[in-house]
Amino acid sequence: MPFVLNAVLRGQLGGHTAAWRVSRADVTANTTLEYWSELGRVLEEAVFDALFLADTLAVPDDPASPLQWPLDPFILVAALAGSTEHLGLVATHSTTFNEPFTTARQLASIDHLTRGRAGWNVVTSTDDNSARNYGRDRLPEHDLRYEVAQDYVTAVIALLSAWEPDPFVADRESGELLRRDAVREVNHHGPHYRVRGPLHTTRSPQTVPLIAQAGGSPSGIDLAGRFADVVYTRQPDLQGSVDYRRRVRAAAVGHGRAADDVRVLPGVVPVVGASRDAALQRVHDLQAADTVARDRFDHAPTGPQAESSGHRLLAGTALQIADDLTRWYEAGALDGVSVHVNVLPDDLEAFAASVLPILRSRGLVREEYAPGTLRERLGLPAPRVDESAFGPRWSEPVRT
């Protein structure tokens, strides 16, 4: 299986709260297409498989939370379709505050525009402030949110799969535009959603864009095992990551999938320095620039395995970071990584220029993009669809 290289870009010029104070970019750069297009160029030159766009639906109450003023992920990935050629574009989208038909249409549209590079990070949302922005007092309880998500994703997959490949006849002489039997009604009747369908956007290159998910609870792991192609996770120690990956793979098998149909991508925060001490000094300097962090920490992290927002902080030389990732991969702790960066674009460029060449020399990460859709490049099959979910096919050809 190919090692999956995923970039997680978030926050105000980086994932660290103080990134805006030290980044060479303008503080408002992340609201411009030029900024994101340049990051896309860096990621494609480094042959990253995908860019993952996190999202939040409310301003946090906690002043210690990283500053985030995100653009709408679906709109941003659609904008990036024209400035990228190979990079997978994965947008976060909540199943608690949206509707399956709208989500399916947006995903199909983006997958068309990117020629098969779209992905959906399925979330159920986690804070009551988001609920209040959508006219609710609070979020539904945890397990109910995941029950709703199961029904929601089932409906979306059915809608995306309702069209057959190559439905167009486009016979100008007869006036026949498309085969009417290439479209099926969906008639999804689940415990939480009723959707007639079919989708009025034709089947996209991947049929179902890549599905990502991040779940550590039993409900989250079950959702990942049933639907997810890639799973994002916080795993601070090697054995814990090995065990988590086994649980996710077992959940996939329990839902009738192959274990290799789901890839586990723990988050890492690489900080590259000429020496371990130099890298740790960079971490210390960034913490010192963060007035919020000074209220939360007595001192800066003291070792390369320290956590950063729950993800492993890899502070060291390029060789030390590459050795660490290699060791985790060989131990069966991961199928790839989600690279979080403290400061954009600086830390992303440093990782791409120094760590990736070492991993590439070991044959761990690809040297160039393979042809095909995002699913095809990662060796991932399209989700199986329950044929009983579909209603009758249309019987007459569509003429104009």
C-alpha positions as a Markdown table, in Angstrom:
| # | Residue | x | y | z |
|---|---|---|---|---|
| 1 | Met | 0.0 | 0.0 | 0.0 |
| 2 | Pro | 1.3 | 3.5 | -0.7 |
| 3 | Phe | 2.3 | 5.7 | 2.2 |
| 4 | Val | -0.4 | 8.4 | 2.5 |
| 5 | Leu | 1.0 | 12.0 | 2.8 |
| 6 | Asn | -1.7 | 14.4 | 4.0 |
| 7 | Ala | -1.4 | 18.0 | 5.0 |
| 8 | Val | -3.6 | 19.7 | 7.6 |
| 9 | Leu | -3.6 | 23.4 | 7.2 |
| 10 | Arg | -5.6 | 25.4 | 9.7 |
| 11 | Gly | -5.5 | 28.4 | 12.0 |
| 12 | Gln | -4.3 | 31.9 | 11.4 |
| 13 | Leu | -1.2 | 31.2 | 9.3 |
| 14 | Gly | -0.6 | 27.9 | 11.0 |
| 15 | Gly | -1.9 | 25.6 | 13.8 |
| 16 | His | 0.0 | 27.4 | 16.6 |
| 17 | Thr | -1.8 | 30.2 | 18.3 |
| 18 | Ala | 1.3 | 32.5 | 17.9 |
| 19 | Ala | 1.8 | 31.6 | 14.2 |
| 20 | Trp | 0.6 | 35.0 | 13.0 |
| 21 | Arg | 3.3 | 36.7 | 15.1 |
| 22 | Val | 6.2 | 35.0 | 13.4 |
| 23 | Ser | 5.0 | 34.0 | 9.9 |
| 24 | Arg | 6.4 | 36.0 | 7.0 |
| 25 | Ala | 3.0 | 36.0 | 5.5 |
| 26 | Asp | 0.5 | 38.9 | 6.0 |
| 27 | Val | -1.9 | 38.2 | 8.8 |
| 28 | Thr | -4.9 | 38.3 | 6.5 |
| 29 | Ala | -3.3 | 36.2 | 3.7 |
| 30 | Asn | -5.4 | 33.2 | 4.5 |
| 31 | Thr | -8.5 | 35.0 | 3.1 |
| 32 | Thr | -6.9 | 35.2 | -0.3 |
| 33 | Leu | -6.9 | 32.7 | -3.1 |
| 34 | Glu | -3.3 | 33.6 | -3.9 |
| 35 | Tyr | -2.2 | 32.4 | -0.5 |
| 36 | Trp | -4.0 | 29.1 | -0.8 |
| 37 | Ser | -2.8 | 28.6 | -4.4 |
| 38 | Glu | 0.8 | 29.0 | -3.3 |
| 39 | Leu | 0.4 | 26.5 | -0.5 |
| 40 | Gly | -1.2 | 24.1 | -3.1 |
| 41 | Arg | 1.9 | 24.6 | -5.3 |
| 42 | Val | 4.2 | 23.8 | -2.4 |
| 43 | Leu | 2.2 | 20.6 | -1.6 |
| 44 | Glu | 2.2 | 19.5 | -5.2 |
| 45 | Glu | 5.9 | 20.0 | -5.7 |
| 46 | Ala | 6.4 | 17.9 | -2.5 |
| 47 | Val | 3.9 | 15.2 | -4.0 |
| 48 | Phe | 1.5 | 15.4 | -1.0 |
| 49 | Asp | -1.5 | 13.2 | -1.6 |
| 50 | Ala | -4.1 | 15.5 | -0.1 |
| 51 | Leu | -4.8 | 18.8 | 1.5 |
| 52 | Phe | -7.2 | 18.5 | 4.4 |
| 53 | Leu | -9.2 | 21.6 | 5.4 |
| 54 | Ala | -10.5 | 21.6 | 9.0 |
| 55 | Asp | -13.4 | 23.7 | 9.9 |
| 56 | Thr | -15.3 | 25.2 | 12.8 |
| 57 | Leu | -18.9 | 26.6 | 12.9 |
| 58 | Ala | -18.5 | 29.0 | 15.8 |
| 59 | Val | -16.1 | 31.3 | 17.6 |
| 60 | Pro | -14.8 | 29.3 | 20.6 |
| 61 | Asp | -15.5 | 30.5 | 24.1 |
| 62 | Asp | -12.1 | 29.3 | 25.3 |
| 63 | Pro | -9.5 | 32.0 | 24.8 |
| 64 | Ala | -6.8 | 29.4 | 24.7 |
| 65 | Ser | -8.2 | 27.8 | 21.6 |
| 66 | Pro | -6.2 | 28.4 | 18.4 |
| 67 | Leu | -7.5 | 31.4 | 16.4 |
| 68 | Gln | -9.4 | 30.2 | 13.4 |
| 69 | Trp | -11.2 | 32.4 | 10.9 |
| 70 | Pro | -11.8 | 29.7 | 8.3 |
| 71 | Leu | -13.3 | 30.2 | 4.9 |
| 72 | Asp | -16.0 | 27.7 | 3.9 |
| 73 | Pro | -14.1 | 24.5 | 3.0 |
| 74 | Phe | -16.3 | 23.5 | 0.1 |
| 75 | Ile | -16.0 | 26.9 | -1.5 |
| 76 | Leu | -12.2 | 26.9 | -1.0 |
| 77 | Val | -11.6 | 23.5 | -2.5 |
| 78 | Ala | -13.7 | 24.5 | -5.5 |
| 79 | Ala | -11.5 | 27.6 | -5.9 |
| 80 | Leu | -8.4 | 25.5 | -5.7 |
| 81 | Ala | -9.6 | 23.1 | -8.4 |
| 82 | Gly | -8.2 | 25.4 | -11.0 |
| 83 | Ser | -4.8 | 26.1 | -9.4 |
| 84 | Thr | -3.9 | 22.5 | -8.6 |
| 85 | Glu | -3.6 | 19.5 | -10.8 |
| 86 | His | -2.9 | 16.4 | -8.7 |
| 87 | Leu | -3.5 | 17.3 | -5.0 |
| 88 | Gly | -6.5 | 15.7 | -3.3 |
| 89 | Leu | -8.8 | 18.3 | -1.7 |
| 90 | Val | -10.6 | 17.2 | 1.4 |
| 91 | Ala | -13.3 | 19.5 | 2.9 |
| 92 | Thr | -14.8 | 19.2 | 6.4 |
| 93 | His | -18.6 | 19.1 | 6.5 |
| 94 | Ser | -20.9 | 18.4 | 9.4 |
| 95 | Thr | -23.7 | 15.9 | 9.4 |
| 96 | Thr | -25.4 | 17.7 | 12.2 |
| 97 | Phe | -26.1 | 21.0 | 10.5 |
| 98 | Asn | -26.6 | 20.1 | 6.8 |
| 99 | Glu | -28.8 | 17.9 | 4.6 |
| 100 | Pro | -27.7 | 14.8 | 2.6 |
| 101 | Phe | -29.0 | 16.0 | -0.8 |
| 102 | Thr | -27.1 | 19.3 | -0.6 |
| 103 | Thr | -23.9 | 17.6 | 0.6 |
| 104 | Ala | -24.1 | 15.0 | -2.2 |
| 105 | Arg | -24.6 | 17.7 | -4.8 |
| 106 | Gln | -21.7 | 19.7 | -3.5 |
| 107 | Leu | -19.4 | 16.7 | -3.4 |
| 108 | Ala | -20.3 | 15.6 | -6.9 |
| 109 | Ser | -19.8 | 19.1 | -8.2 |
| 110 | Ile | -16.4 | 19.4 | -6.6 |
| 111 | Asp | -15.4 | 16.0 | -7.8 |
| 112 | His | -16.3 | 17.0 | -11.4 |
| 113 | Leu | -14.4 | 20.2 | -11.1 |
| 114 | Thr | -11.2 | 18.5 | -9.7 |
| 115 | Arg | -11.5 | 15.5 | -12.1 |
| 116 | Gly | -11.7 | 13.1 | -9.2 |
| 117 | Arg | -9.7 | 14.7 | -6.4 |
| 118 | Ala | -12.5 | 15.6 | -4.0 |
| 119 | Gly | -12.8 | 14.3 | -0.4 |
| 120 | Trp | -15.2 | 14.7 | 2.5 |
| 121 | Asn | -14.2 | 14.8 | 6.1 |
| 122 | Val | -17.3 | 13.6 | 8.0 |
| 123 | Val | -17.8 | 15.3 | 11.3 |
| 124 | Thr | -20.7 | 15.5 | 13.7 |
| 125 | Ser | -19.6 | 18.8 | 15.4 |
| 126 | Thr | -18.5 | 19.1 | 19.0 |
| 127 | Asp | -19.6 | 22.3 | 20.6 |
| 128 | Asp | -22.8 | 23.9 | 21.7 |
| 129 | Asn | -21.8 | 27.3 | 20.2 |
| 130 | Ser | -22.2 | 25.7 | 16.7 |
| 131 | Ala | -25.7 | 24.5 | 17.7 |
| 132 | Arg | -26.7 | 28.0 | 18.8 |
| 133 | Asn | -25.6 | 29.3 | 15.4 |
| 134 | Tyr | -28.1 | 27.0 | 13.8 |
| 135 | Gly | -31.1 | 27.7 | 16.1 |
| 136 | Arg | -30.6 | 25.0 | 18.7 |
| 137 | Asp | -29.8 | 25.2 | 22.4 |
| 138 | Arg | -27.2 | 22.5 | 22.4 |
| 139 | Leu | -25.8 | 19.6 | 20.4 |
| 140 | Pro | -27.6 | 16.3 | 20.3 |
| 141 | Glu | -25.9 | 13.8 | 22.7 |
| 142 | His | -22.8 | 12.1 | 21.4 |
| 143 | Asp | -24.1 | 8.6 | 20.3 |
| 144 | Leu | -27.2 | 10.1 | 18.7 |
| 145 | Arg | -25.0 | 12.4 | 16.6 |
| 146 | Tyr | -23.1 | 9.4 | 15.3 |
| 147 | Glu | -26.4 | 7.5 | 14.7 |
| 148 | Val | -27.6 | 10.4 | 12.6 |
| 149 | Ala | -24.2 | 10.4 | 10.8 |
| 150 | Gln | -24.6 | 6.8 | 9.8 |
| 151 | Asp | -27.9 | 7.5 | 8.2 |
| 152 | Tyr | -26.7 | 10.7 | 6.6 |
| 153 | Val | -23.6 | 9.1 | 5.0 |
| 154 | Thr | -25.7 | 6.2 | 3.8 |
| 155 | Ala | -28.1 | 8.6 | 2.0 |
| 156 | Val | -25.2 | 10.6 | 0.5 |
| 157 | Ile | -23.5 | 7.5 | -0.9 |
| 158 | Ala | -26.8 | 6.3 | -2.4 |
| 159 | Leu | -27.4 | 9.7 | -4.1 |
| 160 | Leu | -23.9 | 9.8 | -5.5 |
| 161 | Ser | -24.3 | 6.3 | -6.9 |
| 162 | Ala | -27.7 | 6.7 | -8.5 |
| 163 | Trp | -26.3 | 7.6 | -11.9 |
| 164 | Glu | -24.7 | 4.9 | -14.1 |
| 165 | Pro | -21.4 | 5.7 | -15.8 |
| 166 | Asp | -21.6 | 7.2 | -19.3 |
| 167 | Pro | -25.3 | 8.0 | -19.4 |
| 168 | Phe | -25.1 | 10.4 | -22.3 |
| 169 | Val | -26.1 | 9.3 | -25.8 |
| 170 | Ala | -26.0 | 12.8 | -27.2 |
| 171 | Asp | -27.4 | 11.7 | -30.6 |
| 172 | Arg | -28.1 | 15.0 | -32.4 |
| 173 | Glu | -29.9 | 13.3 | -35.2 |
| 174 | Ser | -32.5 | 11.6 | -33.0 |
| 175 | Gly | -32.5 | 14.1 | -30.3 |
| 176 | Glu | -31.8 | 11.5 | -27.6 |
| 177 | Leu | -29.6 | 13.1 | -25.0 |
| 178 | Leu | -29.2 | 10.4 | -22.3 |
| 179 | Arg | -30.3 | 6.9 | -21.5 |
| 180 | Arg | -33.1 | 7.3 | -19.1 |
| 181 | Asp | -32.4 | 3.8 | -17.6 |
| 182 | Ala | -29.0 | 5.2 | -16.5 |
| 183 | Val | -30.7 | 7.0 | -13.6 |
| 184 | Arg | -32.4 | 5.4 | -10.6 |
| 185 | Glu | -34.6 | 6.8 | -7.9 |
| 186 | Val | -33.0 | 6.6 | -4.5 |
| 187 | Asn | -36.0 | 6.6 | -2.1 |
| 188 | His | -33.8 | 6.5 | 1.0 |
| 189 | His | -36.0 | 5.9 | 4.1 |
| 190 | Gly | -33.7 | 5.9 | 7.1 |
| 191 | Pro | -34.3 | 6.5 | 10.8 |
| 192 | His | -33.4 | 10.2 | 10.5 |
| 193 | Tyr | -33.6 | 11.1 | 6.8 |
| 194 | Arg | -36.0 | 10.6 | 3.9 |
| 195 | Val | -34.6 | 11.5 | 0.5 |
| 196 | Arg | -36.3 | 10.6 | -2.8 |
| 197 | Gly | -33.6 | 11.5 | -5.3 |
| 198 | Pro | -32.1 | 11.0 | -7.7 |
| 199 | Leu | -29.3 | 13.6 | -7.6 |
| 200 | His | -29.6 | 15.9 | -10.5 |
| 201 | Thr | -25.8 | 16.1 | -10.9 |
| 202 | Thr | -24.3 | 13.3 | -13.0 |
| 203 | Arg | -22.0 | 10.6 | -11.6 |
| 204 | Ser | -18.6 | 12.1 | -10.8 |
| 205 | Pro | -15.2 | 10.6 | -11.6 |
| 206 | Gln | -14.8 | 8.9 | -8.2 |
| 207 | Thr | -18.6 | 8.2 | -7.9 |
| 208 | Val | -18.1 | 8.7 | -4.2 |
| 209 | Pro | -15.4 | 11.2 | -3.3 |
| 210 | Leu | -12.9 | 10.0 | -0.7 |
| 211 | Ile | -14.4 | 9.8 | 2.8 |
| 212 | Ala | -12.4 | 10.8 | 5.8 |
| 213 | Gln | -13.3 | 10.7 | 9.5 |
| 214 | Ala | -11.7 | 11.2 | 12.9 |
| 215 | Gly | -13.2 | 9.1 | 15.6 |
| 216 | Gly | -11.7 | 7.7 | 18.8 |
| 217 | Ser | -14.9 | 6.7 | 20.6 |
| 218 | Pro | -16.6 | 3.3 | 19.9 |
| 219 | Ser | -19.3 | 5.1 | 17.9 |
| 220 | Gly | -16.6 | 7.0 | 15.9 |
| 221 | Ile | -14.6 | 3.9 | 15.2 |
| 222 | Asp | -17.7 | 2.1 | 14.1 |
| 223 | Leu | -18.5 | 4.9 | 11.7 |
| 224 | Ala | -15.0 | 4.9 | 10.4 |
| 225 | Gly | -15.0 | 1.1 | 9.9 |
| 226 | Arg | -18.3 | 1.3 | 7.9 |
| 227 | Phe | -17.5 | 4.3 | 5.7 |
| 228 | Ala | -14.1 | 5.9 | 6.0 |
| 229 | Asp | -11.3 | 5.6 | 3.5 |
| 230 | Val | -8.8 | 7.5 | 5.7 |
| 231 | Val | -9.0 | 8.2 | 9.4 |
| 232 | Tyr | -7.4 | 11.1 | 11.2 |
| 233 | Thr | -6.3 | 10.5 | 14.8 |
| 234 | Arg | -4.3 | 11.8 | 17.7 |
| 235 | Gln | -1.9 | 9.1 | 18.9 |
| 236 | Pro | 0.9 | 10.2 | 21.2 |
| 237 | Asp | 2.6 | 6.9 | 21.6 |
| 238 | Leu | 3.6 | 4.1 | 19.3 |
| 239 | Gln | 1.8 | 1.1 | 20.9 |
| 240 | Gly | -1.4 | 3.1 | 21.3 |
| 241 | Ser | -1.3 | 3.9 | 17.6 |
| 242 | Val | -0.7 | 0.2 | 16.7 |
| 243 | Asp | -3.7 | -0.8 | 18.9 |
| 244 | Tyr | -5.9 | 2.0 | 17.5 |
| 245 | Arg | -5.1 | 1.0 | 13.9 |
| 246 | Arg | -6.0 | -2.6 | 14.7 |
| 247 | Arg | -9.4 | -1.5 | 16.1 |
| 248 | Val | -10.2 | 0.5 | 13.0 |
| 249 | Arg | -9.2 | -2.2 | 10.6 |
| 250 | Ala | -11.2 | -4.8 | 12.6 |
| 251 | Ala | -14.2 | -2.5 | 12.5 |
| 252 | Ala | -13.9 | -2.3 | 8.7 |
| 253 | Val | -13.8 | -6.1 | 8.5 |
| 254 | Gly | -16.8 | -6.3 | 10.7 |
| 255 | His | -18.7 | -4.2 | 8.1 |
| 256 | Gly | -17.7 | -6.6 | 5.3 |
| 257 | Arg | -14.8 | -4.5 | 4.0 |
| 258 | Ala | -11.1 | -5.5 | 3.6 |
| 259 | Ala | -8.8 | -4.2 | 6.4 |
| 260 | Asp | -6.7 | -2.4 | 3.8 |
| 261 | Asp | -9.8 | -0.4 | 2.6 |
| 262 | Val | -9.2 | 2.1 | 5.5 |
| 263 | Arg | -5.9 | 4.0 | 6.1 |
| 264 | Val | -5.0 | 5.4 | 9.5 |
| 265 | Leu | -3.1 | 8.7 | 9.4 |
| 266 | Pro | -2.0 | 9.9 | 12.9 |
| 267 | Gly | -1.2 | 13.6 | 13.2 |
| 268 | Val | 2.3 | 14.9 | 13.6 |
| 269 | Val | 3.7 | 18.4 | 14.1 |
| 270 | Pro | 7.2 | 18.5 | 12.6 |
| 271 | Val | 9.7 | 21.2 | 13.7 |
| 272 | Val | 13.0 | 20.8 | 11.8 |
| 273 | Gly | 16.2 | 22.2 | 13.1 |
| 274 | Ala | 20.0 | 21.8 | 12.5 |
| 275 | Ser | 20.0 | 19.8 | 15.8 |
| 276 | Arg | 17.5 | 18.5 | 18.3 |
| 277 | Asp | 18.3 | 21.4 | 20.6 |
| 278 | Ala | 17.9 | 23.9 | 17.8 |
| 279 | Ala | 14.5 | 22.5 | 17.0 |
| 280 | Leu | 13.4 | 22.6 | 20.6 |
| 281 | Gln | 14.6 | 26.2 | 20.9 |
| 282 | Arg | 12.3 | 27.0 | 17.9 |
| 283 | Val | 9.4 | 25.5 | 19.9 |
| 284 | His | 10.3 | 27.4 | 23.0 |
| 285 | Asp | 10.6 | 30.7 | 21.0 |
| 286 | Leu | 7.1 | 30.1 | 19.5 |
| 287 | Gln | 5.7 | 29.4 | 22.9 |
| 288 | Ala | 7.3 | 32.5 | 24.3 |
| 289 | Ala | 5.6 | 34.5 | 21.5 |
| 290 | Asp | 2.2 | 33.2 | 22.5 |
| 291 | Thr | 0.6 | 35.2 | 25.3 |
| 292 | Val | -2.1 | 32.6 | 25.6 |
| 293 | Ala | 0.3 | 29.7 | 25.9 |
| 294 | Arg | 2.2 | 31.5 | 28.7 |
| 295 | Asp | -0.9 | 31.3 | 30.8 |
| 296 | Arg | -1.4 | 27.6 | 30.1 |
| 297 | Phe | 2.1 | 26.2 | 30.3 |
| 298 | Asp | 4.8 | 26.4 | 33.0 |
| 299 | His | 7.5 | 25.7 | 30.4 |
| 300 | Ala | 7.9 | 24.7 | 26.7 |
| 301 | Pro | 7.9 | 21.0 | 25.7 |
| 302 | Thr | 11.2 | 19.3 | 26.6 |
| 303 | Gly | 11.3 | 16.4 | 24.2 |
| 304 | Pro | 10.6 | 15.4 | 20.6 |
| 305 | Gln | 7.6 | 13.2 | 21.7 |
| 306 | Ala | 5.8 | 16.1 | 23.5 |
| 307 | Glu | 2.3 | 16.6 | 22.3 |
| 308 | Ser | 1.0 | 19.7 | 20.4 |
| 309 | Ser | -2.7 | 20.0 | 20.5 |
| 310 | Gly | -2.9 | 16.3 | 21.1 |
| 311 | His | -0.7 | 15.5 | 18.1 |
| 312 | Arg | 2.9 | 14.3 | 18.4 |
| 313 | Leu | 5.5 | 17.1 | 18.3 |
| 314 | Leu | 8.5 | 15.8 | 16.3 |
| 315 | Ala | 11.2 | 18.3 | 17.1 |
| 316 | Gly | 14.6 | 17.4 | 15.7 |
| 317 | Thr | 16.8 | 17.1 | 12.7 |
| 318 | Ala | 15.3 | 16.1 | 9.3 |
| 319 | Leu | 17.0 | 12.7 | 9.8 |
| 320 | Gln | 15.6 | 12.2 | 13.3 |
| 321 | Ile | 12.1 | 13.0 | 12.1 |
| 322 | Ala | 12.4 | 10.7 | 9.1 |
| 323 | Asp | 13.7 | 7.9 | 11.3 |
| 324 | Asp | 10.7 | 8.3 | 13.7 |
| 325 | Leu | 8.2 | 8.2 | 10.9 |
| 326 | Thr | 9.9 | 5.2 | 9.4 |
| 327 | Arg | 9.9 | 3.3 | 12.7 |
| 328 | Trp | 6.2 | 3.9 | 13.3 |
| 329 | Tyr | 5.4 | 2.8 | 9.7 |
| 330 | Glu | 7.4 | -0.4 | 10.1 |
| 331 | Ala | 5.8 | -1.1 | 13.4 |
| 332 | Gly | 2.3 | -1.0 | 11.9 |
| 333 | Ala | 1.3 | 2.1 | 13.8 |
| 334 | Leu | 0.2 | 4.1 | 10.7 |
| 335 | Asp | -0.5 | 4.0 | 7.0 |
| 336 | Gly | 0.7 | 7.5 | 6.5 |
| 337 | Val | 0.7 | 10.8 | 8.3 |
| 338 | Ser | -1.4 | 14.0 | 8.6 |
| 339 | Val | 1.2 | 16.7 | 8.8 |
| 340 | His | 0.2 | 19.7 | 10.9 |
| 341 | Val | 2.4 | 22.7 | 10.8 |
| 342 | Asn | 2.9 | 25.3 | 13.5 |
| 343 | Val | 3.7 | 28.2 | 11.1 |
| 344 | Leu | 2.7 | 28.6 | 7.5 |
| 345 | Pro | 4.3 | 28.6 | 5.0 |
| 346 | Asp | 7.7 | 28.3 | 6.8 |
| 347 | Asp | 7.3 | 24.9 | 8.6 |
| 348 | Leu | 5.6 | 23.3 | 5.6 |
| 349 | Glu | 8.4 | 24.3 | 3.3 |
| 350 | Ala | 11.1 | 23.1 | 5.8 |
| 351 | Phe | 9.4 | 19.7 | 6.1 |
| 352 | Ala | 9.1 | 19.3 | 2.3 |
| 353 | Ala | 12.6 | 20.4 | 1.6 |
| 354 | Ser | 14.4 | 18.3 | 4.3 |
| 355 | Val | 12.4 | 15.4 | 5.6 |
| 356 | Leu | 10.6 | 14.2 | 2.5 |
| 357 | Pro | 13.8 | 13.6 | 0.4 |
| 358 | Ile | 15.0 | 11.2 | 3.1 |
| 359 | Leu | 11.7 | 9.3 | 3.2 |
| 360 | Arg | 11.7 | 9.3 | -0.6 |
| 361 | Ser | 15.3 | 7.8 | -0.7 |
| 362 | Arg | 13.9 | 5.0 | 1.5 |
| 363 | Gly | 11.1 | 4.3 | -0.9 |
| 364 | Leu | 8.5 | 5.3 | 1.7 |
| 365 | Val | 6.8 | 8.1 | -0.1 |
| 366 | Arg | 6.2 | 8.5 | -3.8 |
| 367 | Glu | 8.4 | 10.5 | -6.1 |
| 368 | Glu | 5.7 | 11.5 | -8.5 |
| 369 | Tyr | 1.9 | 11.4 | -8.8 |
| 370 | Ala | 0.4 | 8.3 | -10.3 |
| 371 | Pro | -2.4 | 8.8 | -12.9 |
| 372 | Gly | -6.0 | 8.5 | -11.9 |
| 373 | Thr | -8.4 | 9.8 | -9.3 |
| 374 | Leu | -7.5 | 10.3 | -5.7 |
| 375 | Arg | -9.1 | 6.9 | -4.8 |
| 376 | Glu | -7.2 | 5.2 | -7.6 |
| 377 | Arg | -3.9 | 6.7 | -6.6 |
| 378 | Leu | -4.4 | 5.5 | -3.0 |
| 379 | Gly | -5.6 | 2.0 | -4.1 |
| 380 | Leu | -9.0 | 2.5 | -2.5 |
| 381 | Pro | -12.2 | 1.0 | -3.9 |
| 382 | Ala | -15.5 | 2.9 | -4.1 |
| 383 | Pro | -17.9 | 2.1 | -1.3 |
| 384 | Arg | -20.3 | -0.7 | -1.8 |
| 385 | Val | -23.9 | 0.3 | -2.3 |
| 386 | Asp | -26.9 | -1.5 | -1.1 |
| 387 | Glu | -28.9 | -2.0 | -4.3 |
| 388 | Ser | -32.1 | -2.4 | -2.3 |
| 389 | Ala | -31.8 | 1.4 | -1.5 |
| 390 | Phe | -32.7 | 2.2 | -5.1 |
| 391 | Gly | -36.1 | 2.6 | -6.7 |
| 392 | Pro | -36.9 | 1.9 | -10.3 |
| 393 | Arg | -34.9 | 3.1 | -13.3 |
| 394 | Trp | -36.4 | 5.6 | -15.6 |
| 395 | Ser | -37.7 | 3.8 | -18.6 |
| 396 | Glu | -37.8 | 6.2 | -21.5 |
| 397 | Pro | -34.8 | 8.0 | -23.2 |
| 398 | Val | -34.6 | 11.7 | -22.5 |
| 399 | Arg | -35.1 | 13.7 | -25.6 |
| 400 | Thr | -34.9 | 17.4 | -26.3 |
